[in-house]
Amino acid sequence: MNAVVADITYRAMLGRKRIWLLALLPAALIGMAALLRLIGGPDEHTAVILMEKFSIGTMLPLLGLIAGTGVIAPEIEDGTIIHLLAKPISRPVIALTKFVVAASLVAVFGALSTFVAAFLLIRDESGVAYGFSLGALLGGVAYAAVFMLVGVLTRHAVTVGVIYALVWEGLVGGYVPGARTFSIQQWATSIADQISSSPFLTSDVSLGFAISAMVVVTVGSLVWAGQRLRSLSLTGDE
Amino acid sequence: MMPEPTGVIHDIGYRHYEGARLGRGSAFAALTVHSLRGAFGFGRTARAKIMPLLLSTIMLLPAVVSIAIMALVKQQGVKYPDYAVFMQAVLAVFLAAQSPYLVAPDLRFRVLPLYLSRPVAVLDYLGAKLAALSIAMFLVLAVPLTLLFAGELLVDLPGPPHTAEYFSAMAGAVILAVILAALGLALASFTPRRGLGVASVIAFYLFTSAVSAVFYGVFMSMGRDTAGKWAMLINPFFLVDSVQVALFGTAPSNGDGYPPGLWPCLIVVMVIAVALAGLFLRYRKAASS
């Protein structure tokens, strides 16, 4: 961890237009929860639909994508990363610092808003609020690590991330059950399912696999990103 | 007394342009063709070709599988009007990946004044970009549909060919291409960064599709079917599908149908108008900087 690098990254993330995307989605989630409360008896089923489809299914991958690629990809694109890499700071430490910034942002915006929205809908009925916030927290951390790695690996980080989230988790996961085993979204749902006792929530992945897969993916992405930063080549923009 | 000036201008042999000076129309056409080529990666680096060509190929897969099904079991696979809704994720990714390319570099490197110092006006520039992206989106959807139709004619299914369905789907593809291009350009033009542009376009799609799915599910479970059908229209792909249903009488691809009447058509026109107004306001500011 390097405090100066973290400080600069926080300022870059929060001081630009990126903050709007980061803040709008959680605001929309809470707004939808309020609206659903307004239009009719919010029940556990509604809450689970909202959490599963919107919170874990849409907001979390997007937040992970925006924060994960946002901490490093613009710097690589601009070429200003060279100033950072030229400093006597170990590259894995830079990667770790950037990851901590991204993960903390996803945790604050994602997990907190999930908890507020679920609590607004059904209070703490059958642990739905706690389950989904913990799922969003851990899933968000994994997403941040993976998408930061993608940001280091390719210029088209956002597009590649979108294809993973939409085509793999959404389209392929919807038709091919086996694909769901390798989906961060499903791991997060599995954790939520473990804590909440709601009958409306089922998960395809066992908890043991979900947690170990999350740890492996997060640590693996971090190590790979750190190694990759050690031999990063800066080529011109197209 | 001043000495006589001794400086001379040497003619070092630059040639003057003596050909015909083409006007605004040609500039518009050139910009459109250039942007359209760029949307598929032609005239750009090899790396820029991967994504659009990969996504276009993925779009063809259901058509190919469908033709195989028709040939083997003599049964229609994917129906023409359902194609766009079925492949909406891929279309959305294509839109998100390519619309920032059309607008972001010009904003980022501040070359807009260079365009505008030519006979091209802001409206021409935006019209060319909109036309290029609309044509690109249309091609991505229309080529698989046409392939599917050609396949159906060749396989010669029992019963008459689904010609009316095919042409309805093609008309729907035009509407879908225009509304998606207008939305994509409007969202992408607000940031000069490509990555952020991709993220905001895809965030818009994911947001609308998730909101419509959540409200549809909630309304249906509460037994308020009409409200549920209206909620479907938040997703632009279902919105265009409902226009298709209203105008051409195709079968709705969501299974439950849409609100009756011509309201969806009005909503489509309004969405396009708002997106284009936003785009124009954005460029009125950008053109002067």
Chai-1 contact restraints between the chains, C-beta under 6 A:
chainA,res_idxA,chainB,res_idxB,connection_type,confidence,min_distance_angstrom,max_distance_angstrom,comment,restraint_id
A,K17,B,T191,contact,1.0,0.0,6.0,A-B,restraint_1
A,G40,B,M222,contact,1.0,0.0,6.0,A-B,restraint_2
A,T46,B,V218,contact,1.0,0.0,6.0,A-B,restraint_3
A,I49,B,V214,contact,1.0,0.0,6.0,A-B,restraint_4
A,I49,B,G217,contact,1.0,0.0,6.0,A-B,restraint_5
A,L50,B,V214,contact,1.0,0.0,6.0,A-B,restraint_6
A,K53,B,A210,contact,1.0,0.0,6.0,A-B,restraint_7
A,K53,B,A213,contact,1.0,0.0,6.0,A-B,restraint_8
A,K53,B,V214,contact,1.0,0.0,6.0,A-B,restraint_9
A,F54,B,A210,contact,1.0,0.0,6.0,A-B,restraint_10
A,F54,B,V214,contact,1.0,0.0,6.0,A-B,restraint_11
A,T58,B,L206,contact,1.0,0.0,6.0,A-B,restraint_12
A,T58,B,A210,contact,1.0,0.0,6.0,A-B,restraint_13
A,L62,B,A203,contact,1.0,0.0,6.0,A-B,restraint_14
A,I66,B,A199,contact,1.0,0.0,6.0,A-B,restraint_15
A,A73,B,G195,contact,1.0,0.0,6.0,A-B,restraint_16
A,V158,B,G195,contact,1.0,0.0,6.0,A-B,restraint_17
A,V158,B,V198,contact,1.0,0.0,6.0,A-B,restraint_18
A,V158,B,A199,contact,1.0,0.0,6.0,A-B,restraint_19
A,T159,B,M51,contact,1.0,0.0,6.0,A-B,restraint_20
A,T159,B,A97,contact,1.0,0.0,6.0,A-B,restraint_21
A,T159,B,V198,contact,1.0,0.0,6.0,A-B,restraint_22
A,V162,B,V93,contact,1.0,0.0,6.0,A-B,restraint_23
A,V162,B,I202,contact,1.0,0.0,6.0,A-B,restraint_24
A,I163,B,V93,contact,1.0,0.0,6.0,A-B,restraint_25
A,L166,B,A89,contact,1.0,0.0,6.0,A-B,restraint_26
A,L166,B,V93,contact,1.0,0.0,6.0,A-B,restraint_27
A,V167,B,A89,contact,1.0,0.0,6.0,A-B,restraint_28
A,G170,B,A89,contact,1.0,0.0,6.0,A-B,restraint_29
A,L171,B,A89,contact,1.0,0.0,6.0,A-B,restraint_30
A,E238,B,T45,contact,1.0,0.0,6.0,A-B,restraint_31
A,E238,B,A48,contact,1.0,0.0,6.0,A-B,restraint_32
